[in-house]
Amino acid sequence: MARVIWAEPALLDLDAIADYIALDKPDAAHRLVRETFSRVGRLGRFPKMGSVPPEIPDLPYRQLHIPPCRVFYRVKGDIVYVVHVMRAEQLLRRDLLEERLENI
């Protein structure tokens, strides 16, 4: 079983998204956070369950779609690093992922 580690920037990403949603729908924000942690937690048993992001097939990332978000992670040995969470309608910033990859 792999160990799942959330990078601090990814937690901050999710927190910012939830805070914005909570302005109008606090219950929806709570459900999003709960669902995200639940689904990401499954990566410990199934680290390759996410898909390869089509924008960055050459980088060692996978993604989970947890509407309205995309969660990006990297598997390194027996550790799953969650590195970025973004709204699905936003454009992926490759440079941001590459920068976070350097810190792992």
N, C-alpha and C positions, 0 to 999 in steps of 0.2 A: 504494500500500500504506500502510495506517495504522500509526502507531506505537503500541504498547501500553505503557502506563505503569501500574505498580502503585502505588497510594497506600499509604503506610506502614501506616495502620490496617487495610487489607485484608490485607496480608502478616501482620500480627499476628493478625488473625482466623483466617487459615488455619493459622498456626503453633499457635495455641491448640487448634484442632480436632484437628490432627495429633498434638499432644502428648497429648491425652486418649485418642485412639484407640491411640496407641503404648503406653499403660500395659498393655494386654492383647494388642495385635496390632501390633507394630512394623512388620512387613512390609506390613500393610494401610495403615498411616499413610504409609509411604514411597510406596506405589502411589497413594494419594490425592493426595499432593503432586505426584508426577510427572504423573499424569493431568490434574490441574488446570492446571498450567503448560502442558502440551501443548495442551489444549483452548482455554485463554485465548489462547495464542500464535496460534491460527488466526484470532482476531479481527482480526489485522493484515490479513489478506486478505479476510475476510468479517465486517466489523464489525456487520452487522445480523442475524447468524445467530441471536442469542438472541431470546427472546420478551419481550414487554412484560409485566412483573409485573401480575397482575390486581388486586392490592391498591393499586397506585399508577399507574393508566393516565395520570394527569395530570402525572406527573413524567417527566423525560427519561432514564429508565433502561431498560435491558434486563437480562435475566438468562440465565445458563446453568445448567442442572441438571446437576450432577456429583455423583451420589449419594455420600455422604449430604448434600451441600451445595448451596447456591444461591450463585452468584457474580453480584454486581450490578456493572454497568458503565455508563458513559456515553460516547457518541460526541460529540466536539466537534471539528468540522473534520476533520482527518486524524489525530486522536489519540483513542485509546480509553483511558479512565481506568477502571481497576478500583478500585472504592471500598469494597466490602463483601463479606465471605464469611460465611455463616451456615449452621448446620445446617438442613436442610429442614423438620424438624418444629417448629422454633421459629416464633413469630409475628414477622412483619416489623415493625420499629419505624420508622415513617415519619419521625419526628423525627430519628432517627439518620442516615437517608439525606439529609434536607434539610440537616442540619448539615454533612455531608461534601460536599454539593453546593456549599455556600458557600465551601469551601476550594479549589475547582477554578477 
